[in-house]
Amino acid sequence: MVNKKSAAQKRIRTSARNYHQNRAYKTSVKTAIKNCISSTNKMSIQKYDNVLLNLAKAFSKIDKSVKRKIIHRNKAARQKAYLFKIVKNKYIEGTF
């Protein structure tokens, strides 16, 4: 006979572990997005490279979270389009 109780307990432990790991990774994605937006708001000619660096970091975090199946690919596409639109509009406006 299979010991169902221990299998259920293992599943609970695994699910709790995954929950905490996924939550931490979602938080890091949100932080990367916020950093990108805040650096865009403070954008100047000298800091444009910093904006692009933050944009690349945010894109990387978003893509890795899709690969790990933490967020859905459509949500990732939405987030990336949103970030790129903010940076592009700020650059086109020339408000730096």
MARTOR-833156 format. One record per atom (N, C-alpha, C, O): residue number from 0; residue in three letters; atom name; x, y, z. Coordinates in steps of 0.1 Angstrom, whole numbers, plus 5000, padded with zeros to 4 digits. Layout:
// residues N
+------+------+------+------+------+------+
: resi : resn : name :   xx :   yy :   zz :
+------+------+------+------+------+------+
:  NUM :  ALA :   CA :    X :    Y :    Z :
...
+------+------+------+------+------+------+
***
This chain:
// residues 96
+------+------+------+------+------+------+
: resi : resn : name :   xx :   yy :   zz :
+------+------+------+------+------+------+
:    0 :  MET :    N : 5008 : 4988 : 5000 :
:    0 :  MET :   CA : 5000 : 5000 : 5000 :
:    0 :  MET :    C : 5009 : 5013 : 5000 :
:    0 :  MET :    O : 5019 : 5013 : 5006 :
:    1 :  VAL :    N : 5004 : 5022 : 4993 :
:    1 :  VAL :   CA : 5011 : 5035 : 4992 :
:    1 :  VAL :    C : 5007 : 5043 : 5004 :
:    1 :  VAL :    O : 4995 : 5044 : 5008 :
:    2 :  ASN :    N : 5016 : 5050 : 5010 :
:    2 :  ASN :   CA : 5013 : 5058 : 5022 :
:    2 :  ASN :    C : 5009 : 5072 : 5017 :
:    2 :  ASN :    O : 5017 : 5080 : 5014 :
:    3 :  LYS :    N : 4995 : 5073 : 5016 :
:    3 :  LYS :   CA : 4990 : 5085 : 5010 :
:    3 :  LYS :    C : 4992 : 5098 : 5019 :
:    3 :  LYS :    O : 4993 : 5109 : 5014 :
:    4 :  LYS :    N : 4993 : 5096 : 5032 :
:    4 :  LYS :   CA : 4995 : 5107 : 5041 :
:    4 :  LYS :    C : 5008 : 5114 : 5038 :
:    4 :  LYS :    O : 5009 : 5126 : 5038 :
:    5 :  SER :    N : 5019 : 5106 : 5037 :
:    5 :  SER :   CA : 5032 : 5112 : 5035 :
:    5 :  SER :    C : 5033 : 5118 : 5021 :
:    5 :  SER :    O : 5040 : 5128 : 5020 :
:    6 :  ALA :    N : 5026 : 5113 : 5011 :
:    6 :  ALA :   CA : 5027 : 5119 : 4998 :
:    6 :  ALA :    C : 5019 : 5132 : 4998 :
:    6 :  ALA :    O : 5024 : 5142 : 4991 :
:    7 :  ALA :    N : 5008 : 5133 : 5005 :
:    7 :  ALA :   CA : 5001 : 5145 : 5006 :
:    7 :  ALA :    C : 5009 : 5156 : 5014 :
:    7 :  ALA :    O : 5009 : 5168 : 5010 :
:    8 :  GLN :    N : 5016 : 5152 : 5024 :
:    8 :  GLN :   CA : 5024 : 5161 : 5031 :
:    8 :  GLN :    C : 5036 : 5166 : 5023 :
:    8 :  GLN :    O : 5040 : 5178 : 5024 :
:    9 :  LYS :    N : 5042 : 5157 : 5015 :
:    9 :  LYS :   CA : 5053 : 5162 : 5006 :
:    9 :  LYS :    C : 5047 : 5172 : 4996 :
:    9 :  LYS :    O : 5054 : 5182 : 4993 :
:   10 :  ARG :    N : 5036 : 5169 : 4991 :
:   10 :  ARG :   CA : 5030 : 5179 : 4981 :
:   10 :  ARG :    C : 5027 : 5192 : 4987 :
:   10 :  ARG :    O : 5029 : 5202 : 4981 :
:   11 :  ILE :    N : 5023 : 5192 : 5000 :
:   11 :  ILE :   CA : 5021 : 5205 : 5007 :
:   11 :  ILE :    C : 5034 : 5212 : 5009 :
:   11 :  ILE :    O : 5034 : 5225 : 5007 :
:   12 :  ARG :    N : 5044 : 5205 : 5013 :
:   12 :  ARG :   CA : 5058 : 5212 : 5014 :
:   12 :  ARG :    C : 5063 : 5217 : 5001 :
:   12 :  ARG :    O : 5068 : 5228 : 5000 :
:   13 :  THR :    N : 5061 : 5209 : 4990 :
:   13 :  THR :   CA : 5066 : 5214 : 4977 :
:   13 :  THR :    C : 5058 : 5226 : 4973 :
:   13 :  THR :    O : 5064 : 5235 : 4967 :
:   14 :  SER :    N : 5045 : 5226 : 4974 :
:   14 :  SER :   CA : 5037 : 5237 : 4970 :
:   14 :  SER :    C : 5040 : 5250 : 4978 :
:   14 :  SER :    O : 5041 : 5261 : 4972 :
:   15 :  ALA :    N : 5043 : 5248 : 4991 :
:   15 :  ALA :   CA : 5047 : 5260 : 4999 :
:   15 :  ALA :    C : 5060 : 5265 : 4995 :
:   15 :  ALA :    O : 5062 : 5278 : 4994 :
:   16 :  ARG :    N : 5070 : 5257 : 4992 :
:   16 :  ARG :   CA : 5083 : 5261 : 4987 :
:   16 :  ARG :    C : 5082 : 5268 : 4974 :
:   16 :  ARG :    O : 5088 : 5279 : 4972 :
:   17 :  ASN :    N : 5074 : 5263 : 4965 :
:   17 :  ASN :   CA : 5072 : 5269 : 4952 :
:   17 :  ASN :    C : 5065 : 5283 : 4953 :
:   17 :  ASN :    O : 5069 : 5292 : 4946 :
:   18 :  TYR :    N : 5056 : 5283 : 4962 :
:   18 :  TYR :   CA : 5048 : 5296 : 4964 :
:   18 :  TYR :    C : 5058 : 5307 : 4968 :
:   18 :  TYR :    O : 5057 : 5318 : 4963 :
:   19 :  HIS :    N : 5067 : 5304 : 4977 :
:   19 :  HIS :   CA : 5076 : 5314 : 4982 :
:   19 :  HIS :    C : 5086 : 5318 : 4972 :
:   19 :  HIS :    O : 5090 : 5330 : 4970 :
:   20 :  GLN :    N : 5091 : 5308 : 4964 :
:   20 :  GLN :   CA : 5101 : 5311 : 4954 :
:   20 :  GLN :    C : 5094 : 5320 : 4943 :
:   20 :  GLN :    O : 5100 : 5329 : 4938 :
:   21 :  ASN :    N : 5082 : 5316 : 4938 :
:   21 :  ASN :   CA : 5075 : 5323 : 4928 :
:   21 :  ASN :    C : 5072 : 5338 : 4932 :
:   21 :  ASN :    O : 5073 : 5347 : 4925 :
:   22 :  ARG :    N : 5068 : 5339 : 4945 :
:   22 :  ARG :   CA : 5064 : 5352 : 4950 :
:   22 :  ARG :    C : 5077 : 5361 : 4950 :
:   22 :  ARG :    O : 5076 : 5373 : 4947 :
:   23 :  ALA :    N : 5088 : 5356 : 4954 :
:   23 :  ALA :   CA : 5100 : 5363 : 4955 :
:   23 :  ALA :    C : 5104 : 5368 : 4940 :
:   23 :  ALA :    O : 5109 : 5379 : 4938 :
:   24 :  TYR :    N : 5102 : 5359 : 4931 :
:   24 :  TYR :   CA : 5106 : 5362 : 4917 :
:   24 :  TYR :    C : 5096 : 5373 : 4911 :
:   24 :  TYR :    O : 5101 : 5381 : 4904 :
:   25 :  LYS :    N : 5084 : 5371 : 4914 :
:   25 :  LYS :   CA : 5074 : 5381 : 4910 :
:   25 :  LYS :    C : 5077 : 5395 : 4915 :
:   25 :  LYS :    O : 5076 : 5405 : 4909 :
:   26 :  THR :    N : 5082 : 5395 : 4928 :
:   26 :  THR :   CA : 5085 : 5408 : 4934 :
:   26 :  THR :    C : 5097 : 5414 : 4927 :
:   26 :  THR :    O : 5098 : 5426 : 4925 :
:   27 :  SER :    N : 5107 : 5406 : 4924 :
:   27 :  SER :   CA : 5119 : 5411 : 4917 :
:   27 :  SER :    C : 5115 : 5416 : 4903 :
:   27 :  SER :    O : 5121 : 5426 : 4898 :
:   28 :  VAL :    N : 5106 : 5410 : 4896 :
:   28 :  VAL :   CA : 5101 : 5415 : 4883 :
:   28 :  VAL :    C : 5095 : 5429 : 4885 :
:   28 :  VAL :    O : 5097 : 5438 : 4877 :
:   29 :  LYS :    N : 5086 : 5430 : 4895 :
:   29 :  LYS :   CA : 5079 : 5443 : 4898 :
:   29 :  LYS :    C : 5089 : 5454 : 4901 :
:   29 :  LYS :    O : 5088 : 5465 : 4897 :
:   30 :  THR :    N : 5100 : 5450 : 4909 :
:   30 :  THR :   CA : 5110 : 5460 : 4912 :
:   30 :  THR :    C : 5118 : 5465 : 4900 :
:   30 :  THR :    O : 5121 : 5476 : 4899 :
:   31 :  ALA :    N : 5121 : 5455 : 4891 :
:   31 :  ALA :   CA : 5128 : 5459 : 4879 :
:   31 :  ALA :    C : 5120 : 5468 : 4870 :
:   31 :  ALA :    O : 5125 : 5478 : 4864 :
:   32 :  ILE :    N : 5107 : 5466 : 4870 :
:   32 :  ILE :   CA : 5098 : 5474 : 4862 :
:   32 :  ILE :    C : 5097 : 5488 : 4868 :
:   32 :  ILE :    O : 5098 : 5498 : 4861 :
:   33 :  LYS :    N : 5096 : 5489 : 4881 :
:   33 :  LYS :   CA : 5096 : 5502 : 4888 :
:   33 :  LYS :    C : 5109 : 5510 : 4886 :
:   33 :  LYS :    O : 5108 : 5522 : 4884 :
:   34 :  ASN :    N : 5120 : 5503 : 4887 :
:   34 :  ASN :   CA : 5133 : 5509 : 4884 :
:   34 :  ASN :    C : 5134 : 5515 : 4870 :
:   34 :  ASN :    O : 5139 : 5526 : 4868 :
:   35 :  CYS :    N : 5129 : 5508 : 4861 :
:   35 :  CYS :   CA : 5129 : 5512 : 4847 :
:   35 :  CYS :    C : 5120 : 5525 : 4845 :
:   35 :  CYS :    O : 5124 : 5534 : 4839 :
:   36 :  ILE :    N : 5109 : 5525 : 4851 :
:   36 :  ILE :   CA : 5100 : 5536 : 4850 :
:   36 :  ILE :    C : 5106 : 5548 : 4857 :
:   36 :  ILE :    O : 5105 : 5559 : 4852 :
:   37 :  SER :    N : 5111 : 5546 : 4869 :
:   37 :  SER :   CA : 5117 : 5558 : 4876 :
:   37 :  SER :    C : 5129 : 5563 : 4869 :
:   37 :  SER :    O : 5131 : 5576 : 4869 :
:   38 :  SER :    N : 5137 : 5555 : 4863 :
:   38 :  SER :   CA : 5149 : 5560 : 4856 :
:   38 :  SER :    C : 5144 : 5567 : 4843 :
:   38 :  SER :    O : 5151 : 5576 : 4839 :
:   39 :  THR :    N : 5133 : 5563 : 4838 :
:   39 :  THR :   CA : 5128 : 5570 : 4826 :
:   39 :  THR :    C : 5123 : 5584 : 4830 :
:   39 :  THR :    O : 5125 : 5593 : 4822 :
:   40 :  ASN :    N : 5117 : 5585 : 4841 :
:   40 :  ASN :   CA : 5112 : 5598 : 4846 :
:   40 :  ASN :    C : 5123 : 5608 : 4848 :
:   40 :  ASN :    O : 5122 : 5620 : 4847 :
:   41 :  LYS :    N : 5135 : 5603 : 4852 :
:   41 :  LYS :   CA : 5147 : 5611 : 4855 :
:   41 :  LYS :    C : 5156 : 5612 : 4844 :
:   41 :  LYS :    O : 5168 : 5615 : 4845 :
:   42 :  MET :    N : 5151 : 5608 : 4832 :
:   42 :  MET :   CA : 5160 : 5607 : 4820 :
:   42 :  MET :    C : 5166 : 5620 : 4816 :
:   42 :  MET :    O : 5160 : 5630 : 4816 :
:   43 :  SER :    N : 5179 : 5619 : 4813 :
:   43 :  SER :   CA : 5186 : 5630 : 4806 :
:   43 :  SER :    C : 5196 : 5624 : 4796 :
:   43 :  SER :    O : 5196 : 5612 : 4795 :
:   44 :  ILE :    N : 5203 : 5633 : 4789 :
:   44 :  ILE :   CA : 5211 : 5627 : 4778 :
:   44 :  ILE :    C : 5222 : 5618 : 4784 :
:   44 :  ILE :    O : 5225 : 5608 : 4778 :
:   45 :  GLN :    N : 5228 : 5622 : 4795 :
:   45 :  GLN :   CA : 5238 : 5614 : 4802 :
:   45 :  GLN :    C : 5232 : 5601 : 4807 :
:   45 :  GLN :    O : 5239 : 5591 : 4807 :
:   46 :  LYS :    N : 5220 : 5601 : 4812 :
:   46 :  LYS :   CA : 5214 : 5590 : 4818 :
:   46 :  LYS :    C : 5206 : 5581 : 4809 :
:   46 :  LYS :    O : 5200 : 5571 : 4813 :
:   47 :  TYR :    N : 5206 : 5584 : 4796 :
:   47 :  TYR :   CA : 5199 : 5576 : 4786 :
:   47 :  TYR :    C : 5204 : 5561 : 4786 :
:   47 :  TYR :    O : 5196 : 5552 : 4785 :
:   48 :  ASP :    N : 5217 : 5560 : 4787 :
:   48 :  ASP :   CA : 5223 : 5546 : 4788 :
:   48 :  ASP :    C : 5218 : 5539 : 4800 :
:   48 :  ASP :    O : 5216 : 5527 : 4799 :
:   49 :  ASN :    N : 5216 : 5546 : 4811 :
:   49 :  ASN :   CA : 5211 : 5540 : 4823 :
:   49 :  ASN :    C : 5197 : 5535 : 4821 :
:   49 :  ASN :    O : 5193 : 5524 : 4826 :
:   50 :  VAL :    N : 5189 : 5543 : 4814 :
:   50 :  VAL :   CA : 5175 : 5539 : 4811 :
:   50 :  VAL :    C : 5175 : 5526 : 4803 :
:   50 :  VAL :    O : 5167 : 5517 : 4805 :
:   51 :  LEU :    N : 5183 : 5526 : 4792 :
:   51 :  LEU :   CA : 5184 : 5514 : 4784 :
:   51 :  LEU :    C : 5188 : 5501 : 4792 :
:   51 :  LEU :    O : 5184 : 5490 : 4789 :
:   52 :  LEU :    N : 5198 : 5504 : 4801 :
:   52 :  LEU :   CA : 5203 : 5492 : 4809 :
:   52 :  LEU :    C : 5191 : 5487 : 4818 :
:   52 :  LEU :    O : 5189 : 5475 : 4819 :
:   53 :  ASN :    N : 5184 : 5496 : 4824 :
:   53 :  ASN :   CA : 5172 : 5492 : 4832 :
:   53 :  ASN :    C : 5162 : 5485 : 4824 :
:   53 :  ASN :    O : 5155 : 5476 : 4829 :
:   54 :  LEU :    N : 5160 : 5490 : 4812 :
:   54 :  LEU :   CA : 5150 : 5484 : 4803 :
:   54 :  LEU :    C : 5154 : 5470 : 4800 :
:   54 :  LEU :    O : 5146 : 5461 : 4800 :
:   55 :  ALA :    N : 5167 : 5468 : 4797 :
:   55 :  ALA :   CA : 5172 : 5455 : 4794 :
:   55 :  ALA :    C : 5170 : 5445 : 4806 :
:   55 :  ALA :    O : 5167 : 5433 : 4804 :
:   56 :  LYS :    N : 5173 : 5450 : 4818 :
:   56 :  LYS :   CA : 5172 : 5442 : 4830 :
:   56 :  LYS :    C : 5157 : 5438 : 4832 :
:   56 :  LYS :    O : 5155 : 5426 : 4835 :
:   57 :  ALA :    N : 5148 : 5447 : 4830 :
:   57 :  ALA :   CA : 5134 : 5444 : 4832 :
:   57 :  ALA :    C : 5129 : 5434 : 4822 :
:   57 :  ALA :    O : 5122 : 5425 : 4825 :
:   58 :  PHE :    N : 5134 : 5436 : 4809 :
:   58 :  PHE :   CA : 5130 : 5426 : 4799 :
:   58 :  PHE :    C : 5135 : 5412 : 4802 :
:   58 :  PHE :    O : 5128 : 5402 : 4800 :
:   59 :  SER :    N : 5147 : 5412 : 4807 :
:   59 :  SER :   CA : 5154 : 5399 : 4810 :
:   59 :  SER :    C : 5146 : 5392 : 4822 :
:   59 :  SER :    O : 5143 : 5380 : 4821 :
:   60 :  LYS :    N : 5143 : 5400 : 4832 :
:   60 :  LYS :   CA : 5135 : 5394 : 4843 :
:   60 :  LYS :    C : 5121 : 5389 : 4839 :
:   60 :  LYS :    O : 5117 : 5378 : 4843 :
:   61 :  ILE :    N : 5115 : 5397 : 4830 :
:   61 :  ILE :   CA : 5101 : 5393 : 4825 :
:   61 :  ILE :    C : 5102 : 5380 : 4817 :
:   61 :  ILE :    O : 5094 : 5371 : 4819 :
:   62 :  ASP :    N : 5112 : 5380 : 4808 :
:   62 :  ASP :   CA : 5114 : 5368 : 4799 :
:   62 :  ASP :    C : 5117 : 5355 : 4808 :
:   62 :  ASP :    O : 5112 : 5344 : 4805 :
:   63 :  LYS :    N : 5126 : 5357 : 4818 :
:   63 :  LYS :   CA : 5129 : 5345 : 4826 :
:   63 :  LYS :    C : 5117 : 5341 : 4834 :
:   63 :  LYS :    O : 5116 : 5329 : 4837 :
:   64 :  SER :    N : 5108 : 5350 : 4838 :
:   64 :  SER :   CA : 5097 : 5346 : 4846 :
:   64 :  SER :    C : 5087 : 5338 : 4837 :
:   64 :  SER :    O : 5080 : 5329 : 4842 :
:   65 :  VAL :    N : 5087 : 5342 : 4824 :
:   65 :  VAL :   CA : 5078 : 5334 : 4815 :
:   65 :  VAL :    C : 5084 : 5320 : 4813 :
:   65 :  VAL :    O : 5077 : 5310 : 4813 :
:   66 :  LYS :    N : 5097 : 5319 : 4812 :
:   66 :  LYS :   CA : 5104 : 5307 : 4810 :
:   66 :  LYS :    C : 5101 : 5297 : 4822 :
:   66 :  LYS :    O : 5100 : 5285 : 4820 :
:   67 :  ARG :    N : 5101 : 5303 : 4834 :
:   67 :  ARG :   CA : 5099 : 5295 : 4846 :
:   67 :  ARG :    C : 5084 : 5293 : 4849 :
:   67 :  ARG :    O : 5080 : 5287 : 4859 :
:   68 :  LYS :    N : 5075 : 5298 : 4840 :
:   68 :  LYS :   CA : 5061 : 5297 : 4841 :
:   68 :  LYS :    C : 5055 : 5303 : 4853 :
:   68 :  LYS :    O : 5046 : 5298 : 4860 :
:   69 :  ILE :    N : 5061 : 5315 : 4857 :
:   69 :  ILE :   CA : 5056 : 5322 : 4868 :
:   69 :  ILE :    C : 5045 : 5332 : 4864 :
:   69 :  ILE :    O : 5035 : 5334 : 4871 :
:   70 :  ILE :    N : 5047 : 5338 : 4852 :
:   70 :  ILE :   CA : 5037 : 5347 : 4847 :
:   70 :  ILE :    C : 5034 : 5342 : 4832 :
:   70 :  ILE :    O : 5042 : 5335 : 4826 :
:   71 :  HIS :    N : 5022 : 5346 : 4828 :
:   71 :  HIS :   CA : 5018 : 5341 : 4814 :
:   71 :  HIS :    C : 5025 : 5350 : 4804 :
:   71 :  HIS :    O : 5028 : 5361 : 4806 :
:   72 :  ARG :    N : 5027 : 5344 : 4792 :
:   72 :  ARG :   CA : 5034 : 5350 : 4782 :
:   72 :  ARG :    C : 5027 : 5363 : 4776 :
:   72 :  ARG :    O : 5033 : 5372 : 4772 :
:   73 :  ASN :    N : 5014 : 5363 : 4777 :
:   73 :  ASN :   CA : 5006 : 5374 : 4772 :
:   73 :  ASN :    C : 5008 : 5386 : 4782 :
:   73 :  ASN :    O : 5009 : 5398 : 4778 :
:   74 :  LYS :    N : 5008 : 5383 : 4795 :
:   74 :  LYS :   CA : 5011 : 5394 : 4804 :
:   74 :  LYS :    C : 5025 : 5399 : 4803 :
:   74 :  LYS :    O : 5027 : 5411 : 4804 :
:   75 :  ALA :    N : 5034 : 5390 : 4800 :
:   75 :  ALA :   CA : 5048 : 5395 : 4798 :
:   75 :  ALA :    C : 5049 : 5404 : 4785 :
:   75 :  ALA :    O : 5056 : 5414 : 4786 :
:   76 :  ALA :    N : 5042 : 5400 : 4775 :
:   76 :  ALA :   CA : 5042 : 5409 : 4763 :
:   76 :  ALA :    C : 5036 : 5422 : 4766 :
:   76 :  ALA :    O : 5040 : 5432 : 4761 :
:   77 :  ARG :    N : 5025 : 5422 : 4774 :
:   77 :  ARG :   CA : 5019 : 5435 : 4777 :
:   77 :  ARG :    C : 5028 : 5444 : 4785 :
:   77 :  ARG :    O : 5029 : 5456 : 4783 :
:   78 :  GLN :    N : 5035 : 5438 : 4795 :
:   78 :  GLN :   CA : 5044 : 5445 : 4804 :
:   78 :  GLN :    C : 5056 : 5451 : 4795 :
:   78 :  GLN :    O : 5060 : 5463 : 4797 :
:   79 :  LYS :    N : 5061 : 5443 : 4786 :
:   79 :  LYS :   CA : 5072 : 5448 : 4778 :
:   79 :  LYS :    C : 5068 : 5459 : 4769 :
:   79 :  LYS :    O : 5075 : 5468 : 4767 :
:   80 :  ALA :    N : 5056 : 5458 : 4763 :
:   80 :  ALA :   CA : 5051 : 5468 : 4754 :
:   80 :  ALA :    C : 5049 : 5481 : 4762 :
:   80 :  ALA :    O : 5052 : 5492 : 4757 :
:   81 :  TYR :    N : 5044 : 5480 : 4774 :
:   81 :  TYR :   CA : 5041 : 5491 : 4782 :
:   81 :  TYR :    C : 5054 : 5499 : 4785 :
:   81 :  TYR :    O : 5055 : 5511 : 4784 :
:   82 :  LEU :    N : 5064 : 5491 : 4789 :
:   82 :  LEU :   CA : 5077 : 5497 : 4793 :
:   82 :  LEU :    C : 5084 : 5504 : 4781 :
:   82 :  LEU :    O : 5089 : 5515 : 4781 :
:   83 :  PHE :    N : 5083 : 5497 : 4769 :
:   83 :  PHE :   CA : 5089 : 5502 : 4757 :
:   83 :  PHE :    C : 5082 : 5515 : 4753 :
:   83 :  PHE :    O : 5089 : 5524 : 4748 :
:   84 :  LYS :    N : 5069 : 5515 : 4754 :
:   84 :  LYS :   CA : 5061 : 5527 : 4750 :
:   84 :  LYS :    C : 5065 : 5539 : 4759 :
:   84 :  LYS :    O : 5066 : 5550 : 4754 :
:   85 :  ILE :    N : 5067 : 5537 : 4772 :
:   85 :  ILE :   CA : 5071 : 5548 : 4781 :
:   85 :  ILE :    C : 5084 : 5553 : 4777 :
:   85 :  ILE :    O : 5086 : 5566 : 4775 :
:   86 :  VAL :    N : 5094 : 5545 : 4774 :
:   86 :  VAL :   CA : 5108 : 5549 : 4771 :
:   86 :  VAL :    C : 5107 : 5556 : 4757 :
:   86 :  VAL :    O : 5114 : 5567 : 4755 :
:   87 :  LYS :    N : 5100 : 5550 : 4748 :
:   87 :  LYS :   CA : 5100 : 5556 : 4734 :
:   87 :  LYS :    C : 5093 : 5570 : 4734 :
:   87 :  LYS :    O : 5098 : 5579 : 4728 :
:   88 :  ASN :    N : 5082 : 5571 : 4741 :
:   88 :  ASN :   CA : 5075 : 5584 : 4741 :
:   88 :  ASN :    C : 5084 : 5595 : 4748 :
:   88 :  ASN :    O : 5084 : 5606 : 4744 :
:   89 :  LYS :    N : 5091 : 5591 : 4759 :
:   89 :  LYS :   CA : 5099 : 5601 : 4766 :
:   89 :  LYS :    C : 5111 : 5605 : 4757 :
:   89 :  LYS :    O : 5115 : 5616 : 4757 :
:   90 :  TYR :    N : 5116 : 5595 : 4749 :
:   90 :  TYR :   CA : 5127 : 5598 : 4740 :
:   90 :  TYR :    C : 5123 : 5607 : 4728 :
:   90 :  TYR :    O : 5130 : 5617 : 4725 :
:   91 :  ILE :    N : 5111 : 5604 : 4723 :
:   91 :  ILE :   CA : 5106 : 5612 : 4711 :
:   91 :  ILE :    C : 5102 : 5626 : 4716 :
:   91 :  ILE :    O : 5105 : 5636 : 4708 :
:   92 :  GLU :    N : 5097 : 5627 : 4728 :
:   92 :  GLU :   CA : 5093 : 5641 : 4733 :
:   92 :  GLU :    C : 5106 : 5649 : 4734 :
:   92 :  GLU :    O : 5105 : 5661 : 4733 :
:   93 :  GLY :    N : 5117 : 5643 : 4737 :
:   93 :  GLY :   CA : 5129 : 5650 : 4739 :
:   93 :  GLY :    C : 5129 : 5657 : 4753 :
:   93 :  GLY :    O : 5136 : 5667 : 4754 :
:   94 :  THR :    N : 5121 : 5652 : 4762 :
:   94 :  THR :   CA : 5121 : 5658 : 4775 :
:   94 :  THR :    C : 5132 : 5653 : 4784 :
:   94 :  THR :    O : 5129 : 5646 : 4794 :
:   95 :  PHE :    N : 5144 : 5655 : 4780 :
:   95 :  PHE :   CA : 5155 : 5651 : 4789 :
:   95 :  PHE :    C : 5166 : 5661 : 4788 :
:   95 :  PHE :    O : 5176 : 5659 : 4794 :
+------+------+------+------+------+------+
***
